[in-house]
Amino acid sequence: MGLRVLVVLLAVLGPLPCAAAEEAPRRWALVVGENQGLSGEERLRFAEADAQRMREVLQEVGTVPPERTMTLLGADAATLREALTRFRTRLAEEASPRDWLLLYVSSHAGDGSLHLRGTELPMRELVDFLKGAPVGVGLLILDSCRSGLATRLKGLKPVAAPVTMEASDLEGRVVISASGADEYAQESDALQGSFFTHHLSVGLRGAADASRDGRVTLEEAYRYAYARTLESTLVSPGGVQRPTFRMDLRGRGELVLSEPQQARGRLTLDVKTPGRWLVVASESGSLVAELEKGEGPTTLAVAPGAYRLLLRADEGYLERSVRVPLNGAVSVGGEPLEQAARLRLARKGGAGASLLLAVGPSLTSGIVAGLSSLAGLDVRLVREGSLFPGVDTSNLGLVVRRGTGSRVDFQQTELELRLGAGPHWKHGAWTFSGALEAGALAVLQSRIPEEEARFGLEPLGLVTGGVRLDVRSRLSMLLSASAGGVMAKRDRGTALVPRASASLMMGFSL
């Protein structure tokens, strides 16, 4: 009888509070952006915009509600300290050990301190705040800045004594810096923000979702932001930028930073082939995302509204306009976009071919006594495209050189024509190549005392290595070096004469 009464009571009252599902962790965020640093430092253009961008991403896909987000734009060290105090008080009253906290800062920095409107705040104070917060997990992201010109230098360098944050000192905490202790962080006019924050925010919107489960973990976000920041700064005047990462989350499993599948609007780039995409808000003209999409479709969480999508094609961009509905999704694909992606992939060394015209000065060793070297002009036409397995680069070179003898006063003019082929390897903006070359060397010796001009046509063979750096979309710099021999005519027949040359050229993609 007593058992039946208990069963009836449980059915009427429902589950007991202790049996209820444990409340989900709440998420908190403090976002700080300051464009102005110390006296004499150039005012940054995008630090405050980066903070606003991060706030939008956290609220749209990071499940951090506005009421648990504090944003501080334009503040000195005293104002930031006050904000940290207020936030610490609120966390002590409302947060639980199951919650997690994200602190994001973008500003000038140097010598281990943030530079905020003519004042300094040691970065150690941010670390101490993070460690003392009454939450289970704390994440600090520092995108701290130094000034520059076209590409503003933002960073933690130079620092006489870099702040070191070891994992053992940050149990349950994560610290991500936009650059290493001996590197610059950088912001970009083209991206309208810093390289690191842009790529991190795009990754959180879904580009970093390698598992394609609709969620972006801490590891996925960091790997994506690291790779894209490294690629973007490979040829930057500020040098290569490598974001750093310190953490200790033992026993906590994966930390999910964002859930793009829960966003109010979703945009799927449904093109299988990899390609570089730009997503631009139609009304404001602001760049929402610039990403190198990998193999297969990619879904981004975006605010509902109209967008222009630009896919880098063989020449220029292929553009498409779309409208993302409220609480809905839109997929963009089709044959024209797929074909444009394939053409772009071909230009990067796929099945297609590309042509490059290069021109620059050349220096070559001489092949006759009294003339140790000759200078001239090197003109080359380089084709990148498969010829047969293992050989995917061919070139046609024409070199004109002239030199004057030292012991005997004479002038030598050379016209060299050579054809070569070999493999090449691409690594980001760099291309490395090797080739076997053969050709002919026409030699004219004139102004010889008491003798008539001499002319000869001689065969040559060379082994050539080269490196190319892509500076802009169609402009590059090339360095080439060759070594081999020329079958030169002598008074008693012919002889194999060693030959070495080097050329520094500017290239233009045709």
Helices and strands as residue ranges (DSSP letters): H 2-13, G 17-19, E 27-33, H 47-60, G 66-68, E 69-73, H 77-94, E 100-110, E 113-116, E 119-122, H 123-132, E 137-145, E 153-154, G 167-169, E 173-177, E 185-188, E 193-194, H 195-202, I 203-207, E 216-217, H 218-232, E 244-247, E 256-258, G 260-262, E 265-269, E 275-281, E 287-293, E 298-301, E 305-312, E 317-324, E 328-332, H 335-347, E 354-368, E 371-388, E 391-404, E 411-422, E 424-427, E 430-446, E 454-470, E 475-490, E 493-509
